Amino acid sequence: MMNILLTNDDGFGAPGLESLIKILGVNNSIYVCAPLKNRSGASQSINMGQDLELVKKGKNSFALDGSPTDCVMTGLRSNLFSEQIDVVISGINKGANIGTDIVYSGTCGAARQAVLYGIPGIAVSLSLDDDKALWDDESAWHYDVLSSFVGKNLENLTKLCSVALPNGRMPQENCVFVNINAYSKIPYNKVEYTDISFREYLSDSVKLEKHDNVTRRVFCYGSTETKSRNYSDYDSVMRGNISVSRVYAEAIAAPAMDGISLSL
C-alpha cells in the first residue's frame, strides 16, 4: 500500500484522473491536488508572486488554480496532507505525451518536479486518432485498462525513477522520471522500454486578430511528423504496446566541441 499524490494537466475531475482515483484507490491511499482548470501545455511552469486559490473538493482532495507543477509543489511542500507521499502520478492525460511533446507537457512537468523533490514521479498518457468525432467520444477512451497496468506495476515503476536525495542533495545519478504512453485499445500486446522520438509540428501557425484596437493571438494546431533514432515511444504505441520511457529530469550539459575555442 502506498500514499499516492495524483495530479494532471487536464484539470480536476477529468476522466483520466477519475480512473486513477477509482482503480489505484482500491489498494492505496489517494491524495489529489489537480489544476482547477485545464492547463495542458503548461510544461513545468510555476506561478510566482501571486496567490493561488485552493478549493477543497473532498477528503484529501483539492483543486488549485495553478499549473500541474504548482499542484505538486503544494502537495509535497505544504501541510496540505498529513501523510508522507510515496509517489506522484500525473494523468491519465487525454492525448499523447511522446517525443518532443514531453518538453511542453504539463503532465510530464508534474512528474519531473516530483523527482526533483525526492519523490518518484510517473506521467501517464493515452492517445487516439485526431478524428474530432472519435476524440469527443468518451467511450473510445479506455482509461481503466491503463490505470490497471499502473496499479499492477506500481512498485516496479517507482523503482525505475531516480530521485533527489533528502534536503535537495544531488544524487549520484541524474534524476529520472517515468513516462508511460499507450494507444486507447483493448487488449495491449506487450510492455516495452523505449527511446524518445522527435516530433516536428509541421503546420502549427499563429494568427493575430485585431478587435477594437486589441490584438489577440490565436494558436492553430497542425499536423505532426514523428521520427526516431532508435526504437521509440511512438513506434511502440503505434504497434499496440504500452511504452515506458525513463526520462532525465535535469538539464544535462552537452560535451564541449573540439576545435571551437572561446576567449576573453
VOTORBA-622016 format. One record per residue: residue in one letter; x, y, z of N, C-alpha, C, O, CB in turn. Coordinates in steps of 0.02 Angstrom, whole numbers, plus 50000, padded with zeros to 5 digits. Glycine has a CB too. Layout:
N
aXYZXYZXYZXYZXYZ...
***
This chain:
264
m500424994050000500005000050000500435006250000500915006750038499535000050061m500275011049957500655017249952500205023349961499605022949950501015017649884n500515028849982500175035349982500325038749916500905040549903500405039750043i499815039549874499915041949806499625048949799499035050149814499585037249756l500035053649775499795060249757499625060149682500065058849641500315065849773l498995061449666498775061649596498685068849573498415073049610498125057649587t498905070349512498795076749481498715075649407498735069949384499375081749497n498635080949368498585080449295498655087349265498775092249301497915077049273d498565087849199498525094549170497855095649134497725101049109499095095649122d497435090349131496775091149101496275094549149495745096749127496505084349081g496455094849212496035098249261495665093449307495555087649290495535102449225f495485096049365495145092049416494495089149387494125092649352494985096349478g494375082749401493775079449377493825076349308493345073349284493215084249377a494395077049275494495074149208494435066549212494625063649263495175076249179p494175063349160494055056049162494675051949177494635046949212493775053849097g495255053949150495865050149162496075050349235496305045349262496425052749119l495985056049267496135056749338495645052649379495845049249426496115064149360e495015052949362494505049149398494625041649393494495037949441493805050849372s494875039349336495035032249328495585030149375495535024849406495235030849255l496105034149381496655032549428496405032549499496595028149538497235037549420i495985037349518495715037549585495335031149601495425028149654495255043749594k494915029049554494495023149564494905016749570494785012749615494005022449506i495375015749525495735009349522496315009149571496405004049605495995008149452l496705014349577497265014249624497025014849696497375012749742497755019949608g496435017649706496175018549773495955012049807495825012049867495605023149772v495915006649769495715000249798496234997749848496064995149901495604995049743n496884998449831497414995749873497895001049899498404999349930497804990749834n497735007449888498195012849908497795018649937497185019049929498615015149849s498155023149971497845029249996497955034749944498515036049924498135031250065i497415038049924497445042849870497385050049897496955051549938496885041449819y497825054349872497825061449887497825065149820498215063549776498445063549932v497385069949813497315073449749497435080849757497145084149800496615072149720c497865083549714497935090749705498035091849630498575090849603498545093749747a497505094049597497495094749525497285101849506496965105249545497025089549492p497475104049446497295110849425496535111849424496155107349407497575112249356l496325117849442495625119649443495315119449373494725118249365495525126549474k495735120749322495505120649253496045117549209496595116249233495325127849228n495885116449147496365113349101496995117549094496965123549079496045112349032r497575114249105498215117649099498685113849052499285113449064498535118449168s498395110948999498805107348950499315112048920499175117848906498355104348895g499915109448909500455113448880500795117948930501185122348911500185117548824a500665117048995500955121349046501675119549061502015123249097500555121049109s501915113949035502595111649046502735111249122502335108549160503105116249011q503305114049143503475114049214503435121049243503815122949287504185111149226s502965124849217502895131849238502645132149310502275127849333502425135549192i502845137549344502605138849412502365146149415502595150449379503165137449464n501905147249460501655154049472502065157249528502135154349582500905154149490m502335163049515502755166449564502455173349579502225176849533503485167149538g502455175249642502235181849661501485182949658501265188649657502555186749619q501095177649657500375178449657500055172949699500305167349704500105178249584d499495174749730499125169849770498715165449724498445167749674498675173449822l498665159049742498275154249703497695151649745497785150049804498715148449678e497115151249715496525148749751496565141249758496685137649709495885150849714l496455138749818496445131649832495745129749856495495132549905496985129649886v495425125149820494725123349834494695116149859494925111649824494285124349771k494415115049917494335108349943493755104949908493205107649905494215108350020k493875099049880493375095349842493125089149878492605086349859493655093349775g493465087049929493285081149966493845079350013494335083050019493125075249919k493795073650047494325071550092494965070450053494985066550005494125065150129n495505073950073496155073450041496125074849966496495071849926496455066450052s495675079349946495565080749875495485088349865495035091349893494955076949848f495935091249824495945098449815496045100349742496375096649704496485101649859a495775106049723495895109049658496255115649669496045119749710495235110049617l496795116749632497205122749639497195126649574497275123749520497935121049659d497085133149579497065137349519497785139049497497995144849498496655143849531g498145133849477498835134649456499025129149407498585125749380499305134549516s499665128449396499915123449348499975116649382499925116149443500595125649319p500085111349343500215104749373500815104849420500805101549472500325099649318t501335108549403501915109049446501745112649511501975110649564502485112549410d501335117849507501095121149568500735116149613500805116349674500625127049550c500355111649582499985106649621500465101849657500355100149715499515102749575v500985099749622501475095249653501835098749710501935095949763501975092749600m502035104949698502385108749750501945109649811502175109049868502595115649723t501295110949800500835111849855500725105249892500695105149953500165114649830g500655099849854500525093349885501105090649924501015086949973500335088549833l501725092449904502315089649935502665094349984503005091950030502805087649883r502575100849977502955105550017502525109950062502745115250084503365109849972s501915107750075501485111550121501205106550173501385100650174500905115150082n500775109050215500445104750264499755102550240499315100950280500385108250331l499655102550174499005100650145498805093550165498225092250181499025101350070f499295089050163499165082050181499605080150240500185082250244499295077350121s499335076250284499695074350345500165068550334500645067650371499215072750400e500035064450283500435058550270501015059950221500965064450180500005052850242q501555056150228502115056550182501915053350116501685047650114502755053050212i502005056950061501845054349995502405049749970502995051349976501725060149945d502205043949943502695039049918502835039749844503385038349821502445032149932v502335042049806502425042649733501925047749707501365048349733502325035749698v502125051349654501685056049620501515053049551501975051249514502005063149613i500875052549535500655050149470500265055749436499795058449466500235043649476s500455057449376500155062949339499785060149278500085056949235500695068049318g499135061449274498745058949217498065056449240497815058649292499125053449181i497775051849203497985049749137497805055149088497225057249085497655042849117n498285057549050498165063049003497745060748944497845055248918498815065948979k497275064948923496895063648862497295066248803497255072148785496185067048866g497685061748773498125063548718498835061448733499025060848792498105071048705a499215060348681499895057748688500365062948719500275068948711500165055648621n500865060448754501445064448775502075060448759502405057748802501405066148853i502215060348695502785056448671503275061148636503105066648614502565050848623g503905058848632504405062748596504455069848622504475070948683504255062948523t504475074548576504565081548593503975084348633504035089548665504665085648531d503395080848632502835082848673503035083748746502765087948782502265077848668i503515079648768503725079648838503955086548861503865088448919504285074548849v504255090348815504505096948832503935101648852504005105648899504895099948772y503365101048818502805105648828502305103148879501895106948905502455107048763s502325096748894501795093348931501765095349004502265094749040501885086048925g501175097549027501075098649098501045092149136501235091849195500435102549109t500805086849103500795080249134501495078049153501615075749209500475075149085c501965078749106502655076849118502995081749166503425079849205503045076449052g502805088149161503095093149206502975091449279503415092549321502825099949190a502395088849294502235086949363502655081149387502905081149443501495085249369a502745076049344503155070349362503885072249370504235069649413503085064749310r504105076849328504795079349332504915082949398505425082049430504955084049272q504435087149418504505090849480504535086049540504905087349587503935095749489a504165080749537504145075949592504835073049605505055072849663503655070249577v505185070749553505835067649565506355072749587506815071049624506085064049501l506275078949565506725084149589506605085749663507045088349697506645090549547y506015084049687505855084749758505985078449798505835078149857505135086849765g506265073249765506445067249801505905061849805505955057249844506635068949868i505385062549763504825057749762504765054849692504785058649643504165061149784p504695048249684504605045349617504015048649581503495049849610504485037849622g504125050149516503615053449476503465049549413503925047549377503825060549459i502825048349399502615044449342502085048349303501575050349331502335037549365a502215049449239501735052649194501405047249151501735042749126502085058149149v500745047749144500365042749107499915046149057499545050749074499945038249156s499935043948993499545047148940499245041948893499535036648881499985052048901l498665043548868498295039248822498175043148757498025049148759497615036848853s498235039848701498145043248637497615039948594497445034148603498815043448599l497355043848546496875041548497497015045248432497425049848429496135042748521d496665043248379496715046948316496465054048325496105055648372496325043348261d496675058448279496475065448283495775066748259495535072448261496955069648244d495425061548236494745062248212494305065448266494255062848321494455055448191k493985071148251493625075048300493055071048333492965071248393493335081348268a492685067248292492125063448319492365058148367492065057048420491725060248262l492915054748350493195049648393493485052648456493405049848511493735045648356w493815058348450494125061748507493605063648559493735063248619494515067948483d493015065848536492495068048582492055062348608491615063548650492065073148548d492165056248583491775050548605492115047448666492605043848659491705045348548e491845048848726492175046548787492205038948792492635036248826491815049348848s491755035448757491765028148759492365025248723492525019348731491125025348728a492705029348682493295026948646493935027248689494455024648670493395031148583w493875030548746494465031548789494455026348845494065026848892494475038748819h494895021348839494915015748887495425017248943495945013948947495075009148852y495275022048984495725024049037495855018449087496415017549111495455030149073d495335014649104495395009649157495915004349142496235001749187494725006449170v495995002649078496484997549060497194999849078497594996049105496444995948984l497335006249063497995008949078498075010149153498625009349180498115015449039s497545012149186497565012949259497725006349293498115006149341496895015749286s497435000949269497564994349297498284992249287498584989149331497094989149266f498564993949230499274992549218499714996149268500174993249296499484994549146v499565002549280499955006449329499885003349398500385002649434499715013749330g499275001549418499174998649483499534992049493499824990849545498444997749496k499514987849442499834981249445500594981849451500914977749484499654977149385n500884986949419501614987649416501884993449457502454995549446501824988449344l501484996049503501655002249537502335001849572502735006549567501115003949588e502464996549608503094996049645503694996349599504174999849612503104989749687n503664992549544504234992349498504294998849458504855000949441504174986549450l503735002149444503765008549410504125013749453504495017949427503065010949392t503995013649517504345018349562505095016949564505495021549570504045018049633k505275010549558505985008749560506355011149498506965011849499506065001149566l505985012449444506295014949382506495022249388506885024849347505825014049323c506235025749438506385032849448507045033649486507235029249524505815036349485s507375039149474507965041149513507825048149539507715052749501508625040949469v507835048849605507585055049635508135058649674508655055849691507005053549682a508015065049687508475069049727508495066349798508005063449822508265076549728l509055067149831509135064849899508795069649948508615075149929509885064149917p508685067450010508365071950059508705078750064509315079350056508345068650127n508295083750077508535090650084508845093350019509275097750020509055091150140g508605090649963508815093249899509525091549878509795094649833508735100449899r509835086649912510525084949895510545081249828510095077349812510835080649950m511065082549789511135079649723511275072149727511725070149763511685083249684p510895068049691511025060849691511645059149650511885063349611510415056949665q511885053149658512465051049619512305050849544512715052649502512715044149643e511695048549529511465048349460510985054149447510705056949494511115041549444n510895055849383510415061049366509705058849384509545052949380510455062849292c509295063549403508595062049420508225059749357508325062349303508255068249451v507785054849366507415051849311506685050849331506545048449386507725045049290f506225052849287505525051049297505295046149243505655045149193505075057449296v504725043249252504465038149205503895041149164503455044449191504225031849243n503915039949099503395042349054503065036349019503395032748982503685047349002i502425035349031502045029749004501565032248951501195037148962501675025949060n501555028948894501095030648840500785024348811501105019148809501455034748785a500165025048789499835019448755499265022248713498985027548727499565014248807y499105018548660498515020048619497915017048655497975011948689498585017148546s497335020148648496745017748682496475011548647496145012048596496195023248685k496635005648675496414999448645496364993948698496624994748754496904997248589i496034988648681495964982748725496044976548681495704976048630495264982748762p496474971848699496994972348750497634974948718497674975748657497124965548785y498144976248759498804978048733499204971748717499084966448745499184982348783n499674972548671500084966848650500614965248703500694959548724500424968248583k500984970348723501524969448772501754976148799501514981348777502124965648740v502214975948846502514981948875503234982448851503594977448851502474981848953e503444988448831504124989348805504464995448836504145000548848504114989948728y505114994748850505525000548866505725003848800505925000448753506154998448908t505675010448797505775013748733506215020048738506285022948792505115015648703d506495021748681506835028148673506305033548660505715032048656507365027848614i506525039748654506065045348644506125047848572506665049148548506225051048694s505555048448539505545050548470505625058148463505665061748513504885048448437f505665060448401505725067648386505105069648348504945066748296506375069248346r504755074748372504125076848341504225083748309504465088448340503555077148394e504035084148246504025090548211503295092748203502875089048178504375089948141y503155098848225502485101548221502445105548156502585111548155502305105948283l502255102248102502375104748035501955110848016502215115647987502245099447986s501325110748033500895116048009500575120148065500055123348055500355113147966d500885120148124500655124648177500715131848152501185133548117501065123548243s500255135948171500285142848149499985147348203499605145148246499905143848082v500155153648198499895158648245499565164148205499865167148160500465161548291k498935165548221498575170948189498515176848237498385175848297497875168548165l498595182848211498495188848251497865192248226497815194348169499115193648246e497365192648271496725195548253496615201948293496725202048354496155190548265k496415207248259496315213648292495575215048301495195214948253496645219248253h495375216348364494675217948380494665223948426494935223748481494325211848412d494355229248402494295235348444494975237648470495055239048529493815234148503n495465237948425496145240348440496525235648487497055237548513496115247148470v496255229748499496605224748539496805218848494496385215848461496155222348599t497445217348494497685211848453497695205448494497985205248548498395213348424r497385200348469497355193948503497745188648464497735188548402496625191648514r498085184448501498475178948471498065172648472497815170548524499145177948507v497985169448414497615163148409498095157848382498355158448327496995163948362f498205152648422498655147248402498255141748368497745139548395499045144348463c498485139548311498135134348273498575128148270499135128348246497975136748201y498315122548296498685116348295498725113548224498245114048185498365111248343g499285110548208499365107448143499545100148148499475097148201499895111148103s499765097348093499945090348092500655089348119501045094048122499885087448021t500805083248138501475081648163501795076248121501455072248090501445079448237e502445076348119502835071048088503325068448141503695072348170503205073448023t503325061948152503715059048205504275054748177504165050548133503265054848251k504875055748203505465052048182505815049248244505685051448299505945056448140s506245044348233506595041448291507285039248271507405037048214506205035648320r507745039748319508425037348308508475029948324508845026248292508925041348351n508105027748374508075020748394507345018848401506905022848385508465019548461y507205012748423506515010648433506205015048486506445015148543506475003048453s505675018648469505445024248510504755023148541504405018248527505425030448470d504575027948584503905028048615503365027948561502865024448568503835034148660y503455031948509502965032248455502895025548419502345023148406503155037648405d503465022448403503455015948370503055010848411502645007148385504165013348358s503195010748476502875005948520502125007048525501735002348519503185006348590v501915013248534501205014848541500825013148477500275010448480501115022348558m501115014748420500785013448356500715005948342500295004048301501165016748299r501105001848375501064994548365500634991248419500634985148425501764991448366g500284995248457499804992548505500104990348570499834986048605499454986848475n500684993248589501014991448651500974997148701500775002748685501754989648637i501164995748763501245000948814501985002848815502414998648826501004998448885s502115009248804502795011848803502985014648871502605018648900502865017248749v503565012648896503825015248960504515018148946504975014548926503855009549014s504595024548957505235027948947505485031049012505105033949050505175033448892r506135030249024506445033649081506745040149053507155040149008507005029049115v506525045749082506695052349055507095056349107506885056849164506065056249034y507665059149086508045063349131507645069549150507355072849107508725065349099a507635071049214507275076849239507705083149239507445088749235507015075549308e508355082249244508815087949247509045089949177509075085749132509415086249291a509205096349169509545098449108510255095649111510615096649160509545106249101i510465092249058511125089049056511555092549004511355093148946511075081449041a512135094949025512585098648979512845094048925513025088248938513165101749018a512855096448863513145092748808513905093348811514165098248838512875095348740p514275088548783515005088848784515275094948746514965097248698515295082448753a515845097448768516175102848732516385100348663516475094348652516795105448771m516455104948615516605103048546517335104548531517585109948545516145106848497d517675099648502518375100448482518425105848427518005106248383518675093748457g518955109748431519095114648379518745121248387518825125748346518925111848314i518345122048439518005128348450518245131248516518075128748570517225127448449s518635136548512518905139648572518575146448583518365149748535519675140448567l518535148348645518245154748664518755158748702519175155948738517595153848706s518735165348695519235169548730518905175748758518365177848737519805171448683l519245178548807519005184848837519265190748798519125196448815519235185348911
***
